[in-house]
Amino acid sequence: MGKMIQLDPHGEALMKQFRELRPTLEQLAKDAYDLLSTKLREQGIYVTAIEYRVKTEKSLAGKLELKGAKYKTIEDITDLVGLRIITFYTDEVDKVAAIAKRIFDIDWKESVDKRKHQLNVFGYNSLHYICRLKTGGPRFELQMRTGLQHVWSTIEHDLGYKGDVKIPNEYRRQFSRLAGMLELIDDEFSRLRIVLTDYRRQMQSLVKHGKLDDVPLAADSFRNYLDLQPFERLNRRIAAVNQAEIYPVSLMPYLPLLESFGMETLGDVQHFIDDNSDDAYQLALSQLAITDLDILSSSAALQYLCLVYVLKHDGGREGLKSVYDAINGESDVNAKLADLMLEQAKTLPFMEKQE
């Protein structure tokens, strides 16, 4: 059992004030949480966690027993309500802080940036603001830290590093080394994020300006390329055969297929379209002209382009089956579709040239 906490008359008076104030504190915690969550969402900042709590009587009693004399009233205690935001990246801590400064009144004398510890002082900490709603009311504490900072804080507490027992220098040194490694990892993740964001922007600019040969074929670049609707013209030609309606589907599943064809840049994809569109239209026409199909997937153009590419490169039955497997999932039915496609394609001009 833990020791009994004994409060002096002043501590008991503060505890009584706390109990009377508790409903106000509960509402304050919820209001601050809702306001901050809304603003983060509006700014497009996604955090790993946002939490709030009102101090328990047990926790408060322990605090009052140790240093209750320093508080004149219960509202002198700034952490009765606490909010904690855990971000993915170090730069997002500063973004959250900037939002907090706009929506709350900050008590700068009580706030502290524990990240800026001295070189000879051990620690890996968070940014703490003491805030008040702009409408007034009690103050509350807002902690902002990264996921790695949070993990470190939890480990530090669990190992009792800041407890009463003096830690030998060899272990203090190990703590410092580990903290330094985590801080370095945090910084490197943020740096890498900035580098990758710049790279994506550069690729988007190249796509936008048509410099496709300079853009590697990858998920992000292909997605940006699809925004240009490179298959729309061929889709419309194919749909016009039966005056069909086109319904949209994702073309991302075709990316591995294009890569399997040896395409390495968006320029390769564009050349693939330019070189094969007329033949893909002829192949589609040979199939659709004898049907009354009045609705087509927006993947039709890309599907016929892939089929034509395989036929032109002597992929044969197995090559065609691999296309159908990629589109429909592996199935014995795809072998039959491949046989049917080979038969239908025999009379087309581009197949006669192959022979």
N, C-alpha and C positions, 0 to 999 in steps of 0.2 A: 504493500500500500504506500502511496505517496504521502508526504507529510501534510498535515493540516495547515491550511493557510489562515493566518491570523491577521485581520485588518484592524488598524487603529480607528478611532471615531471618525477621523477625516476620510480614511479609506472607505468606511462604511457609508458615509454621506455621499461620496462619489459613486459608489455602487448603486445607491438608491436613485441618484440622478440618472444613471445609466438605464436602470429598469424602466424609469418613466419615459426616457428618451427613445427606448428601443423601437417602438412602432414607427417613429420618425426616421430612425436609422434604416429600418427595413425598407421603407419607401424610398429613401435616398439611394440606397444601394441599387434598387431596381431601376429608378429613374436614370441614374448615371450610367448604368449598364446599357439600358435601351438607347439612350442618346448616343453613347460612344459606338455601339454596334451599328446603329443606323448611319452615322457619319463615315465609319470605316467602309461599309457596304457601298455608300454613295461614291466614295473615292476609289473604289475598286481595289481596296487593300484586304487581302485574305490572310487571316492569321490562323495559327494552329490551335489557339485556345483563347478564350476571354472568360474570365471567372469573376465572381464577386462574392463577398461574405461580410457578415456582421460579426464582430468579435464575440466570442462566447464569454459567459460570466466567469468560467474557470480561468480562461486566459487573461481576462481583465484583472481578476483577483490576484493572480501571480504578479502582474505588472504593478498593481497598486501596493502590494506588500513590499516590493523592492524599492519603488520610487514614487509612491503616491504623494509624498509631500511636495513634489515639484509642480503638481497640478492644482490650480485654484478651483477650477470647475471641471466637470466631465468633458466639456467641449474643448478644453486645452489638449486633450488626447487626440492626436490627429489620425490614428489608424483604427478607430472604432468601426469604420467601414473601409474595406479594402477591395480594390479592383486590380486584377492582374491580366496583362495581355502578353501572350507568348507569340512572337513572330517567327517566320522562317529565316529571315536574313537580318543582318545588323543594320543595314540602311533603312529597313522598315521600322526599326525602333524609333529612328529620328522622324519618320513620316507620321507615326502614331503620336509622337510628342508634339509635332506641329499641329495636328488636329486637336489634341487636348488643349493646347494653348488658345485655340480659337473658340472652343465651346465651353471651357471652364475658366474660372478665375484661379490663377496659380499663386500660391504663397511661396515666393522665391526664397525667403529666408529659411523656410523649413524644408524646401525641396533639395535634393542632392543627386548628383550624377555619380554613382558609385563605380561607373565604368572607368572614370578618370583617376584611378588610384596611382599613388607614387610608385616609381620603379622599385623602391626598396620595401614596398608594402605588399604582402601577399593578398590576392583576392581576384575574383572574376565575377563581377556583380552586375546589377541592373540599374536602370534609371528610375528614380522615385520622384514623383510630383505629389505635393500636397495641394489638393484642389478644393474648390467650392463651386456649387452650381451658380450660374449667373443670377438665378432667382433668389439666392441666399441659402441659409441653412447651415448645418454643421459641415466641417471640413472632412475630407476623406483622402485616403492614400491611393495613388495609382502607380503600380509597378509595371515597367515595360522592359522586357528582356527577350532574347532569342531562345529557341528551343535548347541549344547547347548550354547557354547560360543557366537555363532552368534546370537542366540535368545536373550541371555542376553544383548548383545551389543545393539540390536535393541530396546529392552524394556527400557533399561537404557536411550537411546537417546530419545525415545518417551515420557518418563516420565519427561524428562528435569532434570535428576539427576545432570548432570555436567553443568547446566546453571548458570546464574548470581544470581539466588535466593538461599540464604543460606537455606539448608535443616535442619530442627530440628533434634536433636540427636536421638529421638525416631524413626524417619523415616530412618535415616542413619543406625541405628542398624538393622531395618527390612531389608533394602537393603543388609546389610552384611550377615545376616542370610540366605537370599534367595540365594545370590551368593555362599555362602559356601555349601548350599544344592546342587546346580547345579554342583559345582566342585566335590563334593562327588559322585553324580550320574554319572558324566563323568568318573571318575576314576573306579567306580564299573562296568560300562559297559565294559571298557577295560579289567579289571581283569577277569570278567566273560567270555569274549571272549577268553582270554588266557587259562582259565581253560577248556572251551569246546573244544578248538582246541587240547589241550593235550589229552583230553578224546577221541576225535575222532581218534587221532593218535594211542592211546593205543588200541582202538577197531580194528583199521586196522591191527595192528601188531598181535593181537590175531587171527584175521581171516586168515591172511597170514600164520601163523604158525599152523593153523588147530585147535586152541583151542576154538572151536565153542560153547562149553557148557558154557563158561564164558562170551559170548557176548549176551547182551539183543537184542531181535528182535525189530528193529526200522527202520525207513526209511533209515538213513545213513548206518547202519550196513547191512541191506538187500541189499542196493545198492552195497556196497563193496563185499558182498558175491556173488552177481551175476557176478562180475568181474572174479570169479573163474570158471564160466560156469558150475555150478553144475547140470544143466539139459541137458547138451549137449549129454552125452552118451545115455540117454533115447530118446532124440529127434532123434538121428541118427538111433537108433533101429527102432523107429516108422516110420521114413522116408524111411527106407530100404524096408518096406513092398511093396511100390509102386515105389521105386526108386525116391521118391519125392524130390523136391528142398525145402530147408528151408529158409524162409525169416524172418528177425529179427523184433521183436516188443518189446515194453517195458513190463517187467513182474512186474513192481511196482504196477499196479492195483490189483495184487493178494495178496498184503501184508495184507489188512484188512481181507481177506478170511482166510489166514493162522492164523491170530490173533484170528479170530472167532473160529478156531479149538482148541484154548487153547494153542497155541505155544508161548513160552515166550523167547526162546533163538534161536540162529542160530543152536545150537546143536539139538534142537527139529526139526528144518526144515531138517537137515541132516538125522536124524533118520527117519523122515517122508519119505524122498526119498529112503533110504536104505530098509525100511520095505515094501514099496508099489510099487517099480519100476517094478518088474516082473509082478505083477497083473495089473498095469497100461498098460504095454505092451500088455498083453493078451486082455484087454478091447479094446485097440486101434486096435489090429489085428482083433478082431471080427467085428469092424465097417469098417475098411479100406480095408480088403481083398476082399470085394464084390464091391469095387469102383475102378475107375481108376484115383483117385485124385493124381495129380503129383506136387502139391505145398502145403506146410504146414507152418503154423505159428510157430515161435520158442516158442510160449506159449503152444504148443500141449502137451508136456510132463507134464508140471505143471497142465494143465487142466485135463488130465486123472488121474494124481495123486490125485487131489482134488476129482474127481468123485469116485475114488476107496475108498478114505478115508471115504467119506460119506456112501458109500454102506457097508463098513466093520463095520461102527459104527451105523448101523441101522437108518441112516438118512431118508431113504425112499424117497418118491416122493417130500415131502417138502424140504428135505435137498438137493436133486439134483436140484430142482428149484432154491434154494438160490444160488447154485454155478453158474447156468446159469444167474441168475439175476445179480450176481456180475460181471460176465464176459461180458455179452451182454447188461446190463441195464434191468430194470424190464419190463416184457412183458408177455402177455398171451401165447405167442408162447413157452416160457420157460417151461410152464407146460406140453406141448405136448412133448417137448424134454426130459423132465424128465420121462414121461411115456414110451417113446421109449427106453430110456437108461435102465430103470428097466427091460423091456422085453428082451433086448439084453443081459443083464448081468446075467440073470437067469441060463444060461448054463455054466457059467465060474466056474472053480474049486474053486476060493476063495469064491464064493457065495454059493456053495454046502457045504463048510465047515461051513459057517454061519448057515446053516440050521441044 
